[in-house]
Amino acid sequence: MDAAEPQFVVVGHGADCRRIACLLEPRVAGKGPGLVWLPGFKSEMTSTKASSLAAWAKSEGVSMTRFDYSGHGQSPGRVEDGTIGRWLEEARQVVLSHTSGDIILVGSSMGGYLALLVVKSLMHDRPDELQRVRALVLIAPAWDMTERLMKPRLSAGAIREIEENGIWLRPSRYGDGPYPITRQLLEEGSQHLIGNAPFNPGRPVHVLHGLQDPDVPWEHTLDLVAHLDGDWTRVIAVPDGDHRLSRSEDIDLLLTAVVAASANGSA
């Protein structure tokens, strides 16, 4: 666990108001673009990859902003109340209120999906802020995950649980407790699809993906490359890598991708 005390960002209004915990690493004047870490579903901003990236950013004098979605880590709430749109709103607010200057969005799994959605959202109504996003670095991005990864894998028993109780607790292979798959998560996710229309991110997208990933198949990234317009996407395949890509050699690859994104990103 990182020792720093988090700051909190207020997102939403009234009964929907929530406090989002953030950890901030300041920038040294004259250094390159800052980093924004978007974690995966049921992951935290103090994970191995996030903490390693923050340590690197500190050593390089590069700013880094990381946060926990509501119901995750140090942010209050219940993960069962979360939806793609809700977590997107939180990620977008953190970018707008707790970053400055040029940035690179670094997202893992669901965080990679949300990084793409943040870009899409800013294209719609904040092109001035979008200009600050130099590049994206995505780790096994679970894009359109409710439609393409969750729904097709639901067993008859899981579907029955969701229909009757509104929730199914999917077992985890990582010892971190079951993953709550709710009716509202699945239904609301259909409002935030990347694959329902051509999408040009307008900036470099670097993707790392393990070929032994049992959660987000390698082919899912190939489909993303085929879908995104503009020839922006570059992929690093990790032959023996799993979904988490948190070994020391995986983190070295992540840092290599971040350095490349810093060097050749353009907004």
N, C-alpha and C positions, 0 to 999 in steps of 0.2 A: 504493500500500500504506500502511496505517496504521502509524505508528511504534511504538505501544504494544505492550508485551510481553503475550502472552496469559496468562491463568490457565487451569488445567486442572481439569476435573470428571471424576471417575472414575465410570464407568457399567458395570454388569454385574459378574459374578463369575467367578473361575477363568479358564478358557480364553477366556471371552467378555468378559473385562474390557477396557475401552478408555478412553483418555484423550481428552476432548473439549475443544478449545481454545475459550476465551471471551474476549471483550473487554468490559470493563465501564466505563460512564460513570456516575459517582455522581450522586445526586439532591441538589438543594439543598432544605433544609428548607422545607416549606410549598408546594412546587411540585406540579403535577398528577401524574396517573398515569405510571408509567414505561413504557418501551417494550421489547418483546422482539422481536428480528428473527429470523425463520425463513427461511433462504435456500432457493432452488430446487435441483433436481437438478443436480449438478455445478457449482453456484455456490458462492460463498464469502462470508464475513462482511465482507470488505473490498471487495465489489463497489461500483459507482458508487452505486446506490440506498442500500445499507447505510451507506456512508461519509457520504453526504450527509445521511441521517437522523441519524446519530450526531453530525455537526457541528451540525445544528439542535438536537438534544437538549442538547448541551453549551452552546450559546448561550442556551437557555431554562432551563437548570438542571434539566432533566428527566433522570431516570436512563434508561440504555439498556443492555440486555444483548444481545449477539449472539454467535453461536457457529458453528462448523463441524461438520457431521455427520462421523462416522467415515469416513475415506477421502476427505474433502474438505478443501481449504485447508490449515490448520495442524494439523488433527487427524490422527494416525497412522491407518494402515489402508488397505484397498483398497476403492474404490467398488464393485468387483465382489462384495464380501462383504455389501453393504448390502441391507436389505429395508425395507419400510414400517414394520413393527413395530420393527425395530432402531433406525431413525432416530426413530420416535415415542418410544421409551424414552429416547433421548438428549435430545430436546426437552423432554419432561416432567421429566426430572431437572434440567435447567438451570433450568426455571421454578421447581421446588421448592427448589433449593439456592442459586440465584444471583439471586433477585429477592426484593423485599420490598414490602409495601404494594400499592396498586392498580396494575394493569398493563394495557396494551393489547398484544395479540398482533398483530404485523404480519408477514404471510407472503406470499412471492412464489412463484407457480407451485406446485411441490410443497410449498413452505413454507406456502402458504395452505391446502392440504389437511391438512398436519400440524397447523396451528393449530386447525382444526375438530376433528381427532382428539384433540388435547390437551384441548379443552373436553369432548368426549364422554367421554374417559377420566377426567377429574376428576369429572364428574357421577357416575360409577360408584362411585368409592371415596374421593374427597377433596373433598366438597362444601365443606368449610371453606376449602380453597385455591381452589376455583372462584369463591368470592365475591370474590376479589381481581381476577378477570379482568373488567374493565369493558366491553371491546368488542373487536372484531376488525377489522383493516383488511387486506384481501386483494387482491393484485395478480394478475389472471388465474389464479385458484385452480384447480389441476389436480386437483380432487377425484375420488376413486375412479379415479386415473389409470391403474392397471394394467388395470382392466376396461374403462374407457370410452374411454381415449385410446391406450393401447399395443397391447393385443391386437387391436382391430379394424383397426389399421393395419399389422399384420405381413404382409409379402409371403410367398409360398410359400417363397422362398429363405430369408427370415429365420426362418420356422418350422422349416425343415429344419436351419438352423445351430443353433438352440436345442435341437432334439431330439437332434442328433448331438453337439454340443459343450457344451451347457449355457449358451451365451452367443452373442449377436449384437451386433456393434458397429455401432450406428446412426450413420450420418454426421451431423455437426453443420453447421448453416448459419452458425454463429457463430465458426468458426475456433478453437475450444477443444478440438479432438480429438473422437473418436467417443464416443458414449454407450453404455456397456455395459448391454445388456438381458439379464438372466440368467433362467434357468428359476426359480430360487428367488425372485427379485423378483416375477415374474408370479404364481407359485403362492401365495406368502405374502401377497401383496396382497389376495387374496380374503377374508382374515380381518379386514380393516380397512376395510370399506365403509360409507359414509355413506348411500348410496342404497338400502340393502336394508330400511330401516324408517324411519318418520317420525322427524324429528330437529328439536327445538326448541332452538336454541342459548341461549336465555334472556337474550340481551344483543345490543346493536346490532352488525350486520355491515355494514361499508362495503366495497364492491367497486369496484376500478378495472379496466377491461378495454379493450384496444385493439381496434377493429373490424377492423384489418388483421392481427390475430394469426394466424400460420400454424400455430402449435404447439398452442395451446389455443383452439379456436374460440369466438367470442362467444356462440354458442348454448349452449355449456357452462355459462356463467354464468347464462343465462336458465333453464336446467334446474335449476341450484342454487337460484335464487330460487323457482322453482315447488315445489321439494322441501322446503325449510326451512319449518317451521311457525312461527307466531307473528308474522308481519309485522315481522320485525326487520331485513330486508335492504334496503340502499339501494345503488344502482349508479350509477357515473359511467362513461359510455361515452366513449372517446377516439377520435373518428372517423378520425384518421390515425395512430393508435398501433399499434405492433407488439407482440410478446410481452414484450420486456424493459422497455418504458416507462421508459427511463433518460435521456431527453433532459431538458434543464433545465425545459421546460414540463411534462413528465410528473412530475418530482420536485416541482414546485410544486403539482400536483394531489394528489400523495401527501401532502404536508404539510398541505394544506387538509383532506384526509380525516382525518388524524391529529388535527388541531385540533378538527374536528367530533366525532370519537369521544371526545376528552378532555372535551368540553363536555357531550355528551348521553349518554355511557355511564352505565349503572347496573347494579349487580350485585345 
